[in-house]
Amino acid sequence: MVSQDYQPLYAQIGRHVRSLILNGALVDGDAIPSEPSLMETFQTTRGTVRQAIGELVNEGLVRRVQGKGTFVQFRPMTHSLWNFGGFSDTMKGRSGTPVSRVVAHEILDLGGVPTLHLVRLRGVRIADVESIYSLDTSRLSLEMFPGLDDVDFENASLYDTLRSRYGVHPRRTELTLSTLAPDAGVRAILGEAEDGPALVSLRGAAFDENDREIEQIEIVYSSTVEFNISTTMPAELRASSR
């Protein structure tokens, strides 16, 4: 591979392997291309390849296994439906930098109540590669949260703002999980093919510690997102099934 890229070769190699991982060509547990293969592809030395792999190890995308090779240790974004939280809360402790891009930020009149209508693209950036996971729509009463429309939500967490500015602590959600075939505009925003599969959507509301409804929610997820669903059998059914 003869490159006109002016980045150092080790950075080009890292970007190449990183893209394979974040685009889904390599998944968790897969071996990345071998050192000799990368040396041949990029016409470089083993030391340069090892420097690139070392960067990926430091980013938490791959792990070295003595005598076996280097393997992907990156999994797509997952949501646990038994422990649903805000995006920034969910991303804490994960690799990469959370990305929040405001698509719409306006005030609507809903039944005489001024309401913040906020639409954001949510994702993660690892090095120079950005992956978008969802399109989130939130509606919150400005009577309950005066001044919320002045917040820059590209740089601020909604739930952190509710906690710190208003003393409101989101505690639970009631959400309906469904599939939908979004229009071409939504598919384009999420990077989905026009003829791709139906996408997963969550719709419902969030409630605070006093069981007040504080937010109307609609989230459309990218097809790269996985869901973990946990259920518990009621005690009386557990007893009767023994």
C-alpha positions in Angstrom: 0.0 0.0 0.0 1.6 3.3 -1.1 0.0 6.1 0.8 0.0 9.9 0.2 -1.1 10.3 3.8 1.2 12.7 5.8 0.5 11.0 9.1 3.3 8.8 10.5 3.0 5.2 9.3 2.3 3.9 12.7 -0.7 6.3 12.9 -1.9 5.2 9.5 -1.7 1.5 10.5 -3.6 2.2 13.8 -6.3 4.2 11.9 -6.7 1.3 9.4 -7.1 -1.4 12.1 -9.3 0.9 14.3 -11.6 1.5 11.4 -12.0 -2.2 10.8 -13.1 -2.6 14.4 -15.4 0.4 14.7 -17.0 -0.3 11.3 -17.8 -3.9 12.4 -15.4 -5.7 10.0 -13.6 -7.1 13.0 -15.7 -7.9 16.1 -14.9 -8.8 19.7 -12.6 -11.8 19.9 -11.4 -11.6 16.3 -7.7 -11.6 15.6 -6.5 -8.4 13.9 -4.2 -8.7 10.8 -0.9 -10.3 11.7 2.3 -8.2 12.1 3.8 -9.7 8.9 0.6 -8.9 7.0 0.6 -5.3 8.2 4.3 -5.0 7.4 3.6 -6.1 3.8 0.5 -4.0 3.4 2.1 -0.8 4.6 5.7 -1.6 3.4 7.2 -0.9 6.8 9.1 -2.5 9.7 8.0 -4.7 12.5 8.8 -1.9 15.0 6.4 0.5 13.3 3.6 -2.1 13.3 4.2 -2.9 17.0 4.1 0.8 17.8 0.7 1.0 16.0 -0.6 -2.0 17.9 0.6 -0.6 21.2 -1.5 2.5 20.6 -4.6 0.3 20.0 -3.8 -1.6 23.2 -3.6 1.7 25.1 -7.0 2.7 23.7 -8.5 -0.5 25.0 -9.5 -1.7 21.5 -7.3 -4.8 21.4 -5.4 -7.1 23.7 -2.2 -9.1 23.1 -2.2 -12.8 24.0 1.3 -14.3 24.4 2.1 -16.8 21.6 -1.3 -16.4 19.9 -1.6 -12.9 18.5 -3.6 -9.7 19.1 -7.4 -9.8 19.4 -10.2 -7.3 19.4 -11.7 -6.5 22.8 -14.3 -4.0 21.7 -18.0 -4.6 21.8 -20.8 -2.4 20.3 -22.7 -0.1 22.6 -25.2 -2.0 24.7 -28.2 -1.0 26.8 -29.5 -3.0 29.7 -33.2 -2.4 29.9 -33.3 -3.2 33.6 -30.9 -0.3 34.3 -31.7 2.4 31.8 -29.9 5.7 32.3 -28.8 8.9 30.6 -26.3 8.6 27.8 -23.5 10.3 29.7 -24.1 8.1 32.7 -24.1 5.0 30.5 -20.8 6.0 28.9 -18.9 6.5 32.1 -16.1 3.9 32.4 -16.2 3.1 28.7 -13.5 3.6 26.1 -13.6 6.8 24.0 -15.1 10.2 24.3 -18.9 10.7 24.4 -20.3 12.6 21.4 -23.4 14.7 21.6 -24.5 16.7 18.6 -27.6 18.9 18.7 -29.9 18.5 15.7 -32.8 20.5 17.0 -33.2 22.8 20.0 -36.5 24.7 20.1 -39.4 25.7 22.3 -42.8 24.2 21.5 -46.2 25.1 22.9 -47.7 21.8 24.0 -51.2 22.4 25.4 -50.2 25.9 26.6 -47.0 24.6 28.3 -43.7 25.9 26.9 -41.7 22.8 26.2 -38.0 22.3 25.3 -37.8 20.0 22.2 -34.2 18.7 22.1 -32.9 16.3 19.5 -29.4 15.0 19.7 -27.1 12.5 17.9 -25.3 10.4 20.5 -22.1 8.4 20.0 -18.5 7.9 20.9 -15.2 9.1 19.4 -12.1 6.9 19.7 -9.0 8.6 18.3 -10.2 10.1 15.0 -13.1 7.7 14.4 -16.6 8.7 15.4 -19.4 6.2 15.8 -23.0 7.3 16.1 -25.3 5.1 18.2 -28.6 6.9 18.5 -30.9 9.8 17.7 -32.4 11.0 21.0 -35.5 13.2 21.3 -36.3 14.8 24.7 -39.2 17.0 25.7 -39.2 18.8 29.0 -41.5 21.4 30.5 -39.9 24.9 30.8 -42.4 25.6 33.6 -40.8 22.8 35.6 -37.2 23.6 34.4 -37.1 27.4 33.7 -33.9 28.4 31.7 -33.2 24.9 30.5 -33.4 26.1 27.0 -30.3 28.2 27.6 -28.0 25.2 28.2 -25.5 24.1 25.6 -26.3 20.4 25.3 -23.4 19.6 23.0 -21.2 20.1 26.0 -23.5 19.4 28.9 -25.3 16.3 30.1 -29.1 16.7 30.4 -29.4 14.5 33.5 -26.4 16.1 35.2 -28.0 19.5 34.5 -31.3 18.4 36.1 -29.4 17.2 39.2 -27.1 20.1 39.7 -29.3 23.0 38.6 -32.7 21.9 39.6 -32.1 19.3 42.3 -34.1 16.8 40.3 -32.9 13.2 40.2 -34.1 10.9 37.4 -35.0 7.6 39.1 -37.0 5.4 36.7 -38.4 5.2 33.2 -41.4 3.7 31.6 -40.5 2.8 28.0 -42.0 0.9 25.1 -39.6 -1.0 22.9 -40.6 -1.3 19.2 -39.2 -1.5 15.7 -39.8 1.1 13.1 -38.8 1.8 9.5 -37.5 5.4 9.8 -37.6 7.8 6.9 -34.6 8.3 4.7 -33.5 11.4 6.6 -33.2 9.5 9.9 -31.4 6.7 8.3 -28.9 9.1 6.7 -28.3 10.8 10.0 -27.6 7.4 11.7 -25.5 6.2 8.7 -27.9 3.4 7.9 -28.5 2.1 4.4 -31.9 3.1 2.9 -32.8 -0.6 2.4 -31.5 -1.7 5.7 -33.4 -3.5 8.5 -36.0 -1.9 10.7 -34.4 -0.1 13.7 -35.2 -0.3 17.4 -37.0 2.6 19.1 -37.7 3.3 22.8 -40.5 5.7 23.6 -41.9 6.7 27.0 -41.1 8.9 29.9 -38.6 9.5 32.8 -39.7 10.1 36.4 -37.9 11.6 39.3 -37.6 10.5 43.0 -41.1 11.9 43.7 -42.5 9.9 40.7 -43.2 13.1 38.7 -42.9 12.8 35.0 -39.9 15.0 34.0 -39.1 14.0 30.4 -40.8 12.6 27.3 -38.3 10.3 25.5 -37.9 8.9 22.0 -34.7 7.2 21.0 -34.0 5.6 17.6 -30.9 3.3 17.8 -28.3 2.5 15.2 -28.3 -1.2 14.0 -24.9 -1.5 15.7 -26.4 -1.2 19.2 -27.1 -4.4 21.2 -29.6 -4.8 24.0 -29.4 -6.8 27.2 -32.8 -7.7 28.6 -33.0 -9.0 32.2 -36.2 -10.4 33.7 -37.0 -11.7 37.2 -39.7 -14.3 37.9 -42.2 -13.2 40.6 -41.6 -15.0 43.9 -45.0 -16.8 43.8 -44.2 -18.2 40.3 -40.7 -19.3 41.4 -42.3 -21.2 44.3 -44.9 -22.9 42.1 -42.5 -23.9 39.5 -40.2 -25.9 41.8 
